Amino acid sequence: MGTELGGAEARLETSSGPLRMHRLSWLAEQGIASPERLPHTLKILLENLLRRAGTRDVGDDDVLGLARWPAPGAGDLAFMPGRVLMQDFTGVPAVVDLAAMRAAVGRAGGSPASTNPLVPVDLIIDHSVQVDRFRSETAYAANIEWEYRRNGERYALLRWAQQAFDGFRVVPPGMGICHQVNLEHLATVVADRDGVAFPDTLVGTDSHTTMVNGLGVLGWGVGGIEAEAAMLGQPMALPAPVVVGVRMSGALRAGTTATDLVLTLTEMLRAHGVVGKFVEFFGAGLSSLELADRATLSNMSPEYGATSALFPVDAETVRYLVATGRGSRVDLVERYTKEQGLFRTDDDPEPTFSETVDLDLSSVE
């Protein structure tokens, strides 16, 4: 399958050298569509399709249908996440499946080493970890020791898998819960792979994978079978998107906590109805929220029923990347997101949403 949208590919200069990217603004320059007023959520999904136009799963009509949103024409989207996040309860069975496929390839006369995940996979050991000792300075080390002793066969399998499969990493027990590790360490905001820059996206086998939406990374929770399919290169079918914009104004009053805010937001969005919809935050009020507060609101996306709850990339995102040891990513993040219209400022025109609700942060009690 060919494409007539190849002109969107362009060169992006960065401090680490040039990369290729797929410019959304090219669609406007060619008079094809005007994606500049799309919500950031849809810009990320649109780039995902544009980059893969002409492949088995994405035709030019799929790209144009979404680019002209909300005009009729956008059908189901073949979304391909940039990576997969797994916790141990679902990740270990997936490793067993990959090992079985590798063995089957060998029995059929093929090269077992050719069987690998087609997108990067991070498996974080957190759900099965038990606490045997507490209220002691030695508790942490003792619990980790007991974990390895209790589940020695599992860790032998995971050690083999990390060495055998390309693009497969294991985060050992004791490092934290999976969505927190993802937010603080794994997420890159903008990925670069095989010389191409694109938005960091993912699916994860934890319902609170949406926490990383607070960093401007689009992702949500899925089941183990869906995650395995993504690992093996199968895109996810998404229905024509409905995006609910939450216009934030003002700032939280002194003494008001993120818990107060998230309870208010959850009540508001449940009343509005956001099940199966994308939520995106916008407005000048965002500048008053620190990344930790944003992550708290995004983390609760399953509680109010949304697929995701995205905070666009902005100056606070950059500050957080530096604070968490990812300052080397900042140049690429800023250059790419500003080129793609994915970097938010208070002066931005309001995106076009399917539905809009308002939240004055100063009214939260």
Secondary structure as the mmCIF struct_conf table of DSSP 4:
data_model
#
loop_
_struct_conf.conf_type_id
_struct_conf.id
_struct_conf.beg_label_comp_id
_struct_conf.beg_label_asym_id
_struct_conf.beg_label_seq_id
_struct_conf.end_label_comp_id
_struct_conf.end_label_asym_id
_struct_conf.end_label_seq_id
BEND BEND1 GLU A 4 GLU A 4
HELX_RH_3T_P HELX_RH_3T_P1 GLY A 6 ALA A 8
STRN STRN1 GLU A 9 LEU A 12
TURN_TY1_P TURN_TY1_P1 SER A 15 SER A 16
STRN STRN2 LEU A 19 HIS A 22
TURN_TY1_P TURN_TY1_P2 LEU A 24 LEU A 24
HELX_RH_AL_P HELX_RH_AL_P1 SER A 25 GLU A 29
TURN_TY1_P TURN_TY1_P3 GLN A 30 GLY A 31
BEND BEND2 ILE A 32 ILE A 32
HELX_RH_3T_P HELX_RH_3T_P2 PRO A 35 ARG A 37
BEND BEND3 LEU A 38 LEU A 38
HELX_RH_AL_P HELX_RH_AL_P2 HIS A 40 ARG A 51
TURN_TY1_P TURN_TY1_P4 ARG A 52 GLY A 54
BEND BEND4 THR A 55 ASP A 57
HELX_RH_AL_P HELX_RH_AL_P3 ASP A 60 ALA A 67
TURN_TY1_P TURN_TY1_P5 ARG A 68 PRO A 70
BEND BEND5 ALA A 71 ALA A 71
TURN_TY1_P TURN_TY1_P6 PRO A 72 GLY A 73
STRN STRN3 LEU A 77 PHE A 79
BEND BEND6 GLY A 82 GLY A 82
STRN STRN4 ARG A 83 GLN A 87
HELX_RH_AL_P HELX_RH_AL_P4 ASP A 88 ARG A 107
TURN_TY1_P TURN_TY1_P7 ALA A 108 GLY A 109
BEND BEND7 GLY A 110 GLY A 110
HELX_RH_3T_P HELX_RH_3T_P3 PRO A 112 SER A 114
BEND BEND8 LEU A 118 VAL A 119
STRN STRN5 VAL A 121 ILE A 124
TURN_TY1_P TURN_TY1_P8 HIS A 127 SER A 128
BEND BEND9 ARG A 135 SER A 136
TURN_TY1_P TURN_TY1_P9 GLU A 137 THR A 138
HELX_RH_AL_P HELX_RH_AL_P5 ALA A 139 ARG A 150
TURN_TY1_P TURN_TY1_P10 ASN A 151 ASN A 151
HELX_RH_AL_P HELX_RH_AL_P6 GLY A 152 ALA A 164
BEND BEND10 PHE A 165 PHE A 165
TURN_TY1_P TURN_TY1_P11 ASP A 166 GLY A 167
STRN STRN6 PHE A 168 VAL A 171
HELX_LH_PP_P HELX_LH_PP_P1 PRO A 172 PRO A 172
TURN_TY1_P TURN_TY1_P12 PRO A 173 GLY A 174
BEND BEND11 MET A 175 MET A 175
HELX_RH_AL_P HELX_RH_AL_P7 CYS A 178 VAL A 181
HELX_RH_PI_P HELX_RH_PI_P1 ASN A 182 LEU A 186
BEND BEND12 VAL A 189 VAL A 189
STRN STRN7 VAL A 190 ARG A 193
TURN_TY1_P TURN_TY1_P13 ASP A 194 GLY A 195
STRN STRN8 VAL A 196 PRO A 199
STRN STRN9 THR A 201 GLY A 204
BEND BEND13 THR A 205 ASP A 206
HELX_RH_3T_P HELX_RH_3T_P4 SER A 207 LEU A 215
TURN_TY1_P TURN_TY1_P14 GLY A 216 GLY A 216
STRN STRN10 LEU A 218 GLY A 221
HELX_RH_AL_P HELX_RH_AL_P8 GLY A 224 MET A 231
TURN_TY1_P TURN_TY1_P15 LEU A 232 GLY A 233
HELX_LH_PP_P HELX_LH_PP_P2 GLN A 234 PRO A 235
STRN STRN11 MET A 236 LEU A 238
HELX_LH_PP_P HELX_LH_PP_P3 PRO A 239 PRO A 239
BEND BEND14 ALA A 240 ALA A 240
HELX_LH_PP_P HELX_LH_PP_P4 PRO A 241 PRO A 241
STRN STRN12 VAL A 243 SER A 249
BEND BEND15 GLY A 250 GLY A 250
HELX_LH_PP_P HELX_LH_PP_P5 LEU A 252 ARG A 253
TURN_TY1_P TURN_TY1_P16 ALA A 254 GLY A 255
HELX_RH_AL_P HELX_RH_AL_P9 ALA A 258 HIS A 272
TURN_TY1_P TURN_TY1_P17 VAL A 275 GLY A 276
STRN STRN13 PHE A 278 PHE A 282
BEND BEND16 GLY A 283 GLY A 283
HELX_RH_3T_P HELX_RH_3T_P5 ALA A 284 SER A 288
BEND BEND17 LEU A 289 LEU A 289
HELX_RH_AL_P HELX_RH_AL_P10 LEU A 291 ASN A 299
TURN_TY1_P TURN_TY1_P18 MET A 300 MET A 300
HELX_RH_AL_P HELX_RH_AL_P11 SER A 301 TYR A 304
TURN_TY1_P TURN_TY1_P19 GLY A 305 GLY A 305
BEND BEND18 THR A 307 THR A 307
STRN STRN14 SER A 308 LEU A 310
HELX_LH_PP_P HELX_LH_PP_P6 PHE A 311 PRO A 312
STRN STRN15 VAL A 313 VAL A 313
HELX_RH_AL_P HELX_RH_AL_P12 ALA A 315 ALA A 323
TURN_TY1_P TURN_TY1_P20 THR A 324 GLY A 325
HELX_RH_3T_P HELX_RH_3T_P6 GLY A 327 ARG A 329
HELX_RH_AL_P HELX_RH_AL_P13 VAL A 330 GLU A 339
TURN_TY1_P TURN_TY1_P21 GLN A 340 GLY A 341
STRN STRN16 PHE A 343 PHE A 343
TURN_TY1_P TURN_TY1_P22 ASP A 346 ASP A 347
BEND BEND19 ASP A 348 ASP A 348
HELX_LH_PP_P HELX_LH_PP_P7 PRO A 349 THR A 352
BEND BEND20 SER A 354 SER A 354
STRN STRN17 GLU A 355 ASP A 360
HELX_RH_3T_P HELX_RH_3T_P7 LEU A 361 SER A 363
#
